[in-house]
Amino acid sequence: MRQVAKSKKIKEINENDHRVKILGVIIEKNSNDNTILLDDGTGIALIYLTQEQFDKVHEGDIVRIFGRVLEVKDDRVEIISEVIQNLKNINIGLYEMVSYLVKKLKGEENV
């Protein structure tokens, strides 16, 4: 059975995480290896995409990535994307506020 992707900020990802979901802005695309740099405000992650995923996103898009953690070393986080959702029309401030309230209601730590 596949593990559930844990919702994380990039700075929270560690070597014990296997599958994560992160939300951020694409700050760079590299067509040589179909990678993007994703910035969530806490850090930057290198994300490996399929060609199809790569073709559907652009610099400046807000996306949510569901993926497998490849490497966490110092400030470097590498993830292989399994699913990418383009959320370019999302109100990021409202999204963050709702996420915060849901975590608070659930009594999760680090709120």
Secondary structure, DSSP 4 states (H G I P E B T S, - for coil): -PPPPEE--GGG--TT--EEEEEEEEEEEETTTTEEEEE-SS-EEEEE--HHHHHT--TT-EEEEEEEEEEEETTEEEEEEEEEEE-TT--HHHHHHHHHHHHHHHT-S--
